[in-house]
Amino acid sequence: MYKSLLKPLLFLKKPEAAHHLTFDLTKLTFNLPVVQSALKANFRLDNPLLEREVFGLKFKNPVGLAAGFDKDAKLIDEMAMLGFGFIEIGTLTPKPQEGNPQPRLFRLPQDEALINRMGFNNGGVLEAVERLKKRKSDVIVGGNIGKNKITPNENAVDDYLYCLEALHPYVDYFVVNVSSPNTPNLRDLQEKEPLKALLSAVKSANDKKEKPKPILLKIAPDLTDGQLDDIIEIVLETEIDGVIATNTTIDRSALKTDKNQVEAIGAGGVSGKVLKNRSTEVIRYLNQKSIGAFPIIGVGGIYSAEDAIEKLQAGASLVQVYSGMIYEGPSLIKRIKKGLLAYFSR
């Protein structure tokens, strides 16, 4: 139904308008009893073989919704109805910010990819907290945190600590995002010394809590092997709990879409099928070089169960989807879980 009816209609609209329309329709329909029954029948697949325990949390299944889709925690209960094992909100910043000027989200149908330069648009962490207080589902929720655009890098740690403090009672794990290409100079925080200082501060603040939460680092796919070696060293030295690999890429060399069309779009990070191989390479490198010392959540180009299995075989413990759901529809989650169930049953 999605590919034959809903997707063609949504793709007639501009990407960001389609995103907001999807949110409105989901909010309007998912809480109707008849719709909930249909969702349970068509999208849910629960099985003990799918359950995973990672960084001290018990996941009903290893398929999560990546950050960026539900930035402001508006659809946690509704997305849980689709059968996700976990949902990551954000990226959230201390102060609300509009993000970059529109248009800032673009489809590349030939590549089954997206380009975005959203720029951490969100209503601010405190607004998200108010919604989190009211959520009903028990799905695991991760809080992806960043800094405001106007905050200079030398003060970035203050923004991350503010978000940690505000969100701590209401999320199950944290993700330190220093890898978005759409906030000026943010990726500079991936350099060895700034990153070590940031993660140490976040870890120290978290450890002082009565119930510390897992802390993960989200990294870019564009890092060199030397930079990945630094990431491994920093993760082990700061004793954070894991890595999410990877964010969007600034590399456009693999795109099939006409070069002039891509250039006309301008700046932004690429997600989708073209990211699949590089994301898997980064996962495999981190896992092999660290000898499996920390869990990895694999994200990037997952459009099928086979793609998810590839990530797990490379060393991921869990996976996340976003662009794949835009192109394949919400049935992708169940298809991945069915494939994983067969894989785990072997």
Contacts in CASP RR format, 6 or more apart in sequence:
PFRMAT RR
TARGET T0000
AUTHOR 0000-0000-0000
METHOD contacts of the structure
MODEL  1
MYKSLLKPLLFLKKPEAAHHLTFDLTKLTFNLPVVQSALKANFRLDNPLL
EREVFGLKFKNPVGLAAGFDKDAKLIDEMAMLGFGFIEIGTLTPKPQEGN
PQPRLFRLPQDEALINRMGFNNGGVLEAVERLKKRKSDVIVGGNIGKNKI
TPNENAVDDYLYCLEALHPYVDYFVVNVSSPNTPNLRDLQEKEPLKALLS
AVKSANDKKEKPKPILLKIAPDLTDGQLDDIIEIVLETEIDGVIATNTTI
DRSALKTDKNQVEAIGAGGVSGKVLKNRSTEVIRYLNQKSIGAFPIIGVG
GIYSAEDAIEKLQAGASLVQVYSGMIYEGPSLIKRIKKGLLAYFSR
2 328 0 8 1.000
2 329 0 8 1.000
2 330 0 8 1.000
2 331 0 8 1.000
3 328 0 8 1.000
3 329 0 8 1.000
6 329 0 8 1.000
7 327 0 8 1.000
7 329 0 8 1.000
10 18 0 8 1.000
10 21 0 8 1.000
10 22 0 8 1.000
11 18 0 8 1.000
11 107 0 8 1.000
11 109 0 8 1.000
13 21 0 8 1.000
14 103 0 8 1.000
14 105 0 8 1.000
15 103 0 8 1.000
15 105 0 8 1.000
15 106 0 8 1.000
15 107 0 8 1.000
15 114 0 8 1.000
16 102 0 8 1.000
16 103 0 8 1.000
16 104 0 8 1.000
16 105 0 8 1.000
19 105 0 8 1.000
23 74 0 8 1.000
23 75 0 8 1.000
26 75 0 8 1.000
26 78 0 8 1.000
27 74 0 8 1.000
27 75 0 8 1.000
27 78 0 8 1.000
29 35 0 8 1.000
30 36 0 8 1.000
30 39 0 8 1.000
30 77 0 8 1.000
30 78 0 8 1.000
30 81 0 8 1.000
31 78 0 8 1.000
36 81 0 8 1.000
39 81 0 8 1.000
39 82 0 8 1.000
40 81 0 8 1.000
42 331 0 8 1.000
42 334 0 8 1.000
43 81 0 8 1.000
43 82 0 8 1.000
43 83 0 8 1.000
43 330 0 8 1.000
43 331 0 8 1.000
43 333 0 8 1.000
43 334 0 8 1.000
44 81 0 8 1.000
44 83 0 8 1.000
44 334 0 8 1.000
45 61 0 8 1.000
45 83 0 8 1.000
45 334 0 8 1.000
45 337 0 8 1.000
45 338 0 8 1.000
45 341 0 8 1.000
46 60 0 8 1.000
46 61 0 8 1.000
47 337 0 8 1.000
47 341 0 8 1.000
49 341 0 8 1.000
49 344 0 8 1.000
49 345 0 8 1.000
50 60 0 8 1.000
50 61 0 8 1.000
50 62 0 8 1.000
50 337 0 8 1.000
50 340 0 8 1.000
50 341 0 8 1.000
50 344 0 8 1.000
51 58 0 8 1.000
51 59 0 8 1.000
51 60 0 8 1.000
51 61 0 8 1.000
52 58 0 8 1.000
52 59 0 8 1.000
52 61 0 8 1.000
52 62 0 8 1.000
52 317 0 8 1.000
52 318 0 8 1.000
53 59 0 8 1.000
54 295 0 8 1.000
54 317 0 8 1.000
54 318 0 8 1.000
55 173 0 8 1.000
55 214 0 8 1.000
55 216 0 8 1.000
55 241 0 8 1.000
55 242 0 8 1.000
55 295 0 8 1.000
56 214 0 8 1.000
57 140 0 8 1.000
57 172 0 8 1.000
57 173 0 8 1.000
57 214 0 8 1.000
59 85 0 8 1.000
59 86 0 8 1.000
59 140 0 8 1.000
59 318 0 8 1.000
60 85 0 8 1.000
60 139 0 8 1.000
61 83 0 8 1.000
61 84 0 8 1.000
61 85 0 8 1.000
61 337 0 8 1.000
61 340 0 8 1.000
62 85 0 8 1.000
62 308 0 8 1.000
62 312 0 8 1.000
62 317 0 8 1.000
62 318 0 8 1.000
62 319 0 8 1.000
62 340 0 8 1.000
63 83 0 8 1.000
63 84 0 8 1.000
63 85 0 8 1.000
63 308 0 8 1.000
63 318 0 8 1.000
63 319 0 8 1.000
63 320 0 8 1.000
63 321 0 8 1.000
63 333 0 8 1.000
63 336 0 8 1.000
63 337 0 8 1.000
63 340 0 8 1.000
64 84 0 8 1.000
64 85 0 8 1.000
64 86 0 8 1.000
64 87 0 8 1.000
64 88 0 8 1.000
64 318 0 8 1.000
64 319 0 8 1.000
64 320 0 8 1.000
64 321 0 8 1.000
64 333 0 8 1.000
65 79 0 8 1.000
65 84 0 8 1.000
65 86 0 8 1.000
65 87 0 8 1.000
65 88 0 8 1.000
65 320 0 8 1.000
65 321 0 8 1.000
65 322 0 8 1.000
65 325 0 8 1.000
66 88 0 8 1.000
66 299 0 8 1.000
66 320 0 8 1.000
66 321 0 8 1.000
66 322 0 8 1.000
67 88 0 8 1.000
67 89 0 8 1.000
67 90 0 8 1.000
67 91 0 8 1.000
67 143 0 8 1.000
67 144 0 8 1.000
67 175 0 8 1.000
67 177 0 8 1.000
67 218 0 8 1.000
68 88 0 8 1.000
68 90 0 8 1.000
68 91 0 8 1.000
68 118 0 8 1.000
68 144 0 8 1.000
68 322 0 8 1.000
69 79 0 8 1.000
69 322 0 8 1.000
69 325 0 8 1.000
70 76 0 8 1.000
70 79 0 8 1.000
70 87 0 8 1.000
70 89 0 8 1.000
70 90 0 8 1.000
71 89 0 8 1.000
71 90 0 8 1.000
71 91 0 8 1.000
71 92 0 8 1.000
71 121 0 8 1.000
71 122 0 8 1.000
71 123 0 8 1.000
72 89 0 8 1.000
72 90 0 8 1.000
72 92 0 8 1.000
72 122 0 8 1.000
72 123 0 8 1.000
72 124 0 8 1.000
72 127 0 8 1.000
72 128 0 8 1.000
72 131 0 8 1.000
73 89 0 8 1.000
73 90 0 8 1.000
73 128 0 8 1.000
73 131 0 8 1.000
73 132 0 8 1.000
73 135 0 8 1.000
73 141 0 8 1.000
74 131 0 8 1.000
76 87 0 8 1.000
76 89 0 8 1.000
76 131 0 8 1.000
76 132 0 8 1.000
76 135 0 8 1.000
76 137 0 8 1.000
76 139 0 8 1.000
76 141 0 8 1.000
77 135 0 8 1.000
77 136 0 8 1.000
77 137 0 8 1.000
79 87 0 8 1.000
79 139 0 8 1.000
80 87 0 8 1.000
80 137 0 8 1.000
80 139 0 8 1.000
81 137 0 8 1.000
82 330 0 8 1.000
82 333 0 8 1.000
83 333 0 8 1.000
83 334 0 8 1.000
83 337 0 8 1.000
84 139 0 8 1.000
84 333 0 8 1.000
85 139 0 8 1.000
85 140 0 8 1.000
86 139 0 8 1.000
86 140 0 8 1.000
86 141 0 8 1.000
86 142 0 8 1.000
86 172 0 8 1.000
86 318 0 8 1.000
87 139 0 8 1.000
87 140 0 8 1.000
87 141 0 8 1.000
87 142 0 8 1.000
88 141 0 8 1.000
88 142 0 8 1.000
88 143 0 8 1.000
88 144 0 8 1.000
88 175 0 8 1.000
88 320 0 8 1.000
89 128 0 8 1.000
89 141 0 8 1.000
89 142 0 8 1.000
89 143 0 8 1.000
89 144 0 8 1.000
89 171 0 8 1.000
90 122 0 8 1.000
90 128 0 8 1.000
90 143 0 8 1.000
90 144 0 8 1.000
90 145 0 8 1.000
91 120 0 8 1.000
91 122 0 8 1.000
91 144 0 8 1.000
91 145 0 8 1.000
91 146 0 8 1.000
91 177 0 8 1.000
91 180 0 8 1.000
92 122 0 8 1.000
92 123 0 8 1.000
92 124 0 8 1.000
92 125 0 8 1.000
92 128 0 8 1.000
92 143 0 8 1.000
92 144 0 8 1.000
92 145 0 8 1.000
92 146 0 8 1.000
92 163 0 8 1.000
92 167 0 8 1.000
93 120 0 8 1.000
93 122 0 8 1.000
93 124 0 8 1.000
93 125 0 8 1.000
93 145 0 8 1.000
93 146 0 8 1.000
93 147 0 8 1.000
93 148 0 8 1.000
93 159 0 8 1.000
93 163 0 8 1.000
94 124 0 8 1.000
94 125 0 8 1.000
94 147 0 8 1.000
94 148 0 8 1.000
94 159 0 8 1.000
94 162 0 8 1.000
94 163 0 8 1.000
94 166 0 8 1.000
95 124 0 8 1.000
95 148 0 8 1.000
96 122 0 8 1.000
96 123 0 8 1.000
96 124 0 8 1.000
96 127 0 8 1.000
97 119 0 8 1.000
97 120 0 8 1.000
97 121 0 8 1.000
97 122 0 8 1.000
97 123 0 8 1.000
97 124 0 8 1.000
97 148 0 8 1.000
97 149 0 8 1.000
98 121 0 8 1.000
99 118 0 8 1.000
99 119 0 8 1.000
99 120 0 8 1.000
99 121 0 8 1.000
99 149 0 8 1.000
100 117 0 8 1.000
100 118 0 8 1.000
100 119 0 8 1.000
100 121 0 8 1.000
100 182 0 8 1.000
104 116 0 8 1.000
104 117 0 8 1.000
104 118 0 8 1.000
104 119 0 8 1.000
105 114 0 8 1.000
105 115 0 8 1.000
105 116 0 8 1.000
105 117 0 8 1.000
105 118 0 8 1.000
106 114 0 8 1.000
106 115 0 8 1.000
106 116 0 8 1.000
106 265 0 8 1.000
107 113 0 8 1.000
107 114 0 8 1.000
108 114 0 8 1.000
108 115 0 8 1.000
108 255 0 8 1.000
108 257 0 8 1.000
108 262 0 8 1.000
108 270 0 8 1.000
110 256 0 8 1.000
110 257 0 8 1.000
111 255 0 8 1.000
111 256 0 8 1.000
111 257 0 8 1.000
111 272 0 8 1.000
111 273 0 8 1.000
111 274 0 8 1.000
112 272 0 8 1.000
112 273 0 8 1.000
112 303 0 8 1.000
112 323 0 8 1.000
112 324 0 8 1.000
112 327 0 8 1.000
113 255 0 8 1.000
113 257 0 8 1.000
113 270 0 8 1.000
113 271 0 8 1.000
113 272 0 8 1.000
113 273 0 8 1.000
113 274 0 8 1.000
113 275 0 8 1.000
113 323 0 8 1.000
114 270 0 8 1.000
114 271 0 8 1.000
114 272 0 8 1.000
114 323 0 8 1.000
114 326 0 8 1.000
115 262 0 8 1.000
115 265 0 8 1.000
115 266 0 8 1.000
115 268 0 8 1.000
115 269 0 8 1.000
115 270 0 8 1.000
115 271 0 8 1.000
116 182 0 8 1.000
116 248 0 8 1.000
116 268 0 8 1.000
116 269 0 8 1.000
116 271 0 8 1.000
117 181 0 8 1.000
117 182 0 8 1.000
117 266 0 8 1.000
117 267 0 8 1.000
117 268 0 8 1.000
117 269 0 8 1.000
118 182 0 8 1.000
119 149 0 8 1.000
119 180 0 8 1.000
119 182 0 8 1.000
119 183 0 8 1.000
120 146 0 8 1.000
120 148 0 8 1.000
120 149 0 8 1.000
120 180 0 8 1.000
120 182 0 8 1.000
120 183 0 8 1.000
122 128 0 8 1.000
125 145 0 8 1.000
125 162 0 8 1.000
125 163 0 8 1.000
125 166 0 8 1.000
125 167 0 8 1.000
126 166 0 8 1.000
128 167 0 8 1.000
129 166 0 8 1.000
129 167 0 8 1.000
129 170 0 8 1.000
132 141 0 8 1.000
132 167 0 8 1.000
132 170 0 8 1.000
132 171 0 8 1.000
133 170 0 8 1.000
135 141 0 8 1.000
140 172 0 8 1.000
140 173 0 8 1.000
141 170 0 8 1.000
141 171 0 8 1.000
141 172 0 8 1.000
142 171 0 8 1.000
142 172 0 8 1.000
142 173 0 8 1.000
142 174 0 8 1.000
142 175 0 8 1.000
143 167 0 8 1.000
143 171 0 8 1.000
143 173 0 8 1.000
143 174 0 8 1.000
143 175 0 8 1.000
144 174 0 8 1.000
144 175 0 8 1.000
144 177 0 8 1.000
144 218 0 8 1.000
145 159 0 8 1.000
145 160 0 8 1.000
145 163 0 8 1.000
145 164 0 8 1.000
145 167 0 8 1.000
145 174 0 8 1.000
145 175 0 8 1.000
145 176 0 8 1.000
145 177 0 8 1.000
146 156 0 8 1.000
146 159 0 8 1.000
146 160 0 8 1.000
146 163 0 8 1.000
146 176 0 8 1.000
146 177 0 8 1.000
146 178 0 8 1.000
147 153 0 8 1.000
147 156 0 8 1.000
147 159 0 8 1.000
147 160 0 8 1.000
147 183 0 8 1.000
147 186 0 8 1.000
148 159 0 8 1.000
149 183 0 8 1.000
149 184 0 8 1.000
151 158 0 8 1.000
151 159 0 8 1.000
153 185 0 8 1.000
153 186 0 8 1.000
153 188 0 8 1.000
153 189 0 8 1.000
153 194 0 8 1.000
156 189 0 8 1.000
156 194 0 8 1.000
156 198 0 8 1.000
157 197 0 8 1.000
157 198 0 8 1.000
157 201 0 8 1.000
157 202 0 8 1.000
160 176 0 8 1.000
160 198 0 8 1.000
160 201 0 8 1.000
160 202 0 8 1.000
161 201 0 8 1.000
161 202 0 8 1.000
161 205 0 8 1.000
164 174 0 8 1.000
164 202 0 8 1.000
164 205 0 8 1.000
164 206 0 8 1.000
165 205 0 8 1.000
167 174 0 8 1.000
168 206 0 8 1.000
168 209 0 8 1.000
168 213 0 8 1.000
171 213 0 8 1.000
172 213 0 8 1.000
172 214 0 8 1.000
173 213 0 8 1.000
173 214 0 8 1.000
173 215 0 8 1.000
173 216 0 8 1.000
173 241 0 8 1.000
174 202 0 8 1.000
174 206 0 8 1.000
174 213 0 8 1.000
174 214 0 8 1.000
174 215 0 8 1.000
174 216 0 8 1.000
175 216 0 8 1.000
175 217 0 8 1.000
175 218 0 8 1.000
175 244 0 8 1.000
176 198 0 8 1.000
176 199 0 8 1.000
176 202 0 8 1.000
176 215 0 8 1.000
176 216 0 8 1.000
176 217 0 8 1.000
176 218 0 8 1.000
176 240 0 8 1.000
177 218 0 8 1.000
177 247 0 8 1.000
178 186 0 8 1.000
178 187 0 8 1.000
178 189 0 8 1.000
178 190 0 8 1.000
178 195 0 8 1.000
178 198 0 8 1.000
178 217 0 8 1.000
178 218 0 8 1.000
178 219 0 8 1.000
179 186 0 8 1.000
179 187 0 8 1.000
179 190 0 8 1.000
179 218 0 8 1.000
179 219 0 8 1.000
179 220 0 8 1.000
179 246 0 8 1.000
179 247 0 8 1.000
180 186 0 8 1.000
180 187 0 8 1.000
180 247 0 8 1.000
180 248 0 8 1.000
181 187 0 8 1.000
181 220 0 8 1.000
181 247 0 8 1.000
181 248 0 8 1.000
181 250 0 8 1.000
181 267 0 8 1.000
181 268 0 8 1.000
181 269 0 8 1.000
182 267 0 8 1.000
182 268 0 8 1.000
182 269 0 8 1.000
187 220 0 8 1.000
188 194 0 8 1.000
189 195 0 8 1.000
189 198 0 8 1.000
190 219 0 8 1.000
190 220 0 8 1.000
190 223 0 8 1.000
190 227 0 8 1.000
190 231 0 8 1.000
192 230 0 8 1.000
192 233 0 8 1.000
192 234 0 8 1.000
195 217 0 8 1.000
195 230 0 8 1.000
195 231 0 8 1.000
195 234 0 8 1.000
196 234 0 8 1.000
196 237 0 8 1.000
196 238 0 8 1.000
199 215 0 8 1.000
199 217 0 8 1.000
199 234 0 8 1.000
199 235 0 8 1.000
199 238 0 8 1.000
199 240 0 8 1.000
200 238 0 8 1.000
202 215 0 8 1.000
202 240 0 8 1.000
203 215 0 8 1.000
203 238 0 8 1.000
203 239 0 8 1.000
203 240 0 8 1.000
206 212 0 8 1.000
206 213 0 8 1.000
206 215 0 8 1.000
214 241 0 8 1.000
214 242 0 8 1.000
215 240 0 8 1.000
215 241 0 8 1.000
215 242 0 8 1.000
216 240 0 8 1.000
216 241 0 8 1.000
216 242 0 8 1.000
216 243 0 8 1.000
216 244 0 8 1.000
216 297 0 8 1.000
217 231 0 8 1.000
217 234 0 8 1.000
217 235 0 8 1.000
217 240 0 8 1.000
217 242 0 8 1.000
217 243 0 8 1.000
217 244 0 8 1.000
218 243 0 8 1.000
218 244 0 8 1.000
218 245 0 8 1.000
218 246 0 8 1.000
218 247 0 8 1.000
219 228 0 8 1.000
219 231 0 8 1.000
219 243 0 8 1.000
219 244 0 8 1.000
219 245 0 8 1.000
219 246 0 8 1.000
219 247 0 8 1.000
219 282 0 8 1.000
220 246 0 8 1.000
220 247 0 8 1.000
220 248 0 8 1.000
220 249 0 8 1.000
221 245 0 8 1.000
221 246 0 8 1.000
221 247 0 8 1.000
221 248 0 8 1.000
221 249 0 8 1.000
221 251 0 8 1.000
221 275 0 8 1.000
221 278 0 8 1.000
221 279 0 8 1.000
221 282 0 8 1.000
222 249 0 8 1.000
222 250 0 8 1.000
222 251 0 8 1.000
223 231 0 8 1.000
223 282 0 8 1.000
225 285 0 8 1.000
228 282 0 8 1.000
228 285 0 8 1.000
228 286 0 8 1.000
228 289 0 8 1.000
229 289 0 8 1.000
231 243 0 8 1.000
231 286 0 8 1.000
232 286 0 8 1.000
232 289 0 8 1.000
232 290 0 8 1.000
232 293 0 8 1.000
235 242 0 8 1.000
235 243 0 8 1.000
235 290 0 8 1.000
235 293 0 8 1.000
235 294 0 8 1.000
236 290 0 8 1.000
236 293 0 8 1.000
236 294 0 8 1.000
240 294 0 8 1.000
241 294 0 8 1.000
241 295 0 8 1.000
242 294 0 8 1.000
242 295 0 8 1.000
242 296 0 8 1.000
242 297 0 8 1.000
243 286 0 8 1.000
243 294 0 8 1.000
243 295 0 8 1.000
243 296 0 8 1.000
243 297 0 8 1.000
244 296 0 8 1.000
244 297 0 8 1.000
244 298 0 8 1.000
244 299 0 8 1.000
244 320 0 8 1.000
245 279 0 8 1.000
245 282 0 8 1.000
245 283 0 8 1.000
245 286 0 8 1.000
245 296 0 8 1.000
245 297 0 8 1.000
245 298 0 8 1.000
245 299 0 8 1.000
245 316 0 8 1.000
246 275 0 8 1.000
246 278 0 8 1.000
246 279 0 8 1.000
246 282 0 8 1.000
246 298 0 8 1.000
246 299 0 8 1.000
246 300 0 8 1.000
248 268 0 8 1.000
248 269 0 8 1.000
248 270 0 8 1.000
248 271 0 8 1.000
248 275 0 8 1.000
249 269 0 8 1.000
249 270 0 8 1.000
249 271 0 8 1.000
249 274 0 8 1.000
249 275 0 8 1.000
249 278 0 8 1.000
250 268 0 8 1.000
250 269 0 8 1.000
250 270 0 8 1.000
251 270 0 8 1.000
251 278 0 8 1.000
252 262 0 8 1.000
252 270 0 8 1.000
254 274 0 8 1.000
255 262 0 8 1.000
255 270 0 8 1.000
255 274 0 8 1.000
271 300 0 8 1.000
271 301 0 8 1.000
271 322 0 8 1.000
271 323 0 8 1.000
272 300 0 8 1.000
272 301 0 8 1.000
272 303 0 8 1.000
272 323 0 8 1.000
272 324 0 8 1.000
272 327 0 8 1.000
273 301 0 8 1.000
273 303 0 8 1.000
273 323 0 8 1.000
274 301 0 8 1.000
275 300 0 8 1.000
275 301 0 8 1.000
276 300 0 8 1.000
276 301 0 8 1.000
276 302 0 8 1.000
276 303 0 8 1.000
276 307 0 8 1.000
276 310 0 8 1.000
279 298 0 8 1.000
279 299 0 8 1.000
279 300 0 8 1.000
279 301 0 8 1.000
279 311 0 8 1.000
280 310 0 8 1.000
280 311 0 8 1.000
280 314 0 8 1.000
281 314 0 8 1.000
283 296 0 8 1.000
283 298 0 8 1.000
283 311 0 8 1.000
283 314 0 8 1.000
283 315 0 8 1.000
283 316 0 8 1.000
284 314 0 8 1.000
284 315 0 8 1.000
286 296 0 8 1.000
287 296 0 8 1.000
287 314 0 8 1.000
287 315 0 8 1.000
287 316 0 8 1.000
292 315 0 8 1.000
295 317 0 8 1.000
295 318 0 8 1.000
296 315 0 8 1.000
296 316 0 8 1.000
296 317 0 8 1.000
297 316 0 8 1.000
297 317 0 8 1.000
297 318 0 8 1.000
297 319 0 8 1.000
297 320 0 8 1.000
298 311 0 8 1.000
298 316 0 8 1.000
298 318 0 8 1.000
298 319 0 8 1.000
298 320 0 8 1.000
299 319 0 8 1.000
299 320 0 8 1.000
299 321 0 8 1.000
299 322 0 8 1.000
300 320 0 8 1.000
300 323 0 8 1.000
301 307 0 8 1.000
301 323 0 8 1.000
301 324 0 8 1.000
302 308 0 8 1.000
302 311 0 8 1.000
302 319 0 8 1.000
302 320 0 8 1.000
302 321 0 8 1.000
302 324 0 8 1.000
302 336 0 8 1.000
303 324 0 8 1.000
303 327 0 8 1.000
303 328 0 8 1.000
303 332 0 8 1.000
304 328 0 8 1.000
304 332 0 8 1.000
304 335 0 8 1.000
304 336 0 8 1.000
305 335 0 8 1.000
305 336 0 8 1.000
305 337 0 8 1.000
305 338 0 8 1.000
305 339 0 8 1.000
305 340 0 8 1.000
305 342 0 8 1.000
305 343 0 8 1.000
308 319 0 8 1.000
308 336 0 8 1.000
308 339 0 8 1.000
308 340 0 8 1.000
309 339 0 8 1.000
309 340 0 8 1.000
309 343 0 8 1.000
311 319 0 8 1.000
312 319 0 8 1.000
312 340 0 8 1.000
312 343 0 8 1.000
319 336 0 8 1.000
321 332 0 8 1.000
321 333 0 8 1.000
321 336 0 8 1.000
324 332 0 8 1.000
325 332 0 8 1.000
325 333 0 8 1.000
328 335 0 8 1.000
END
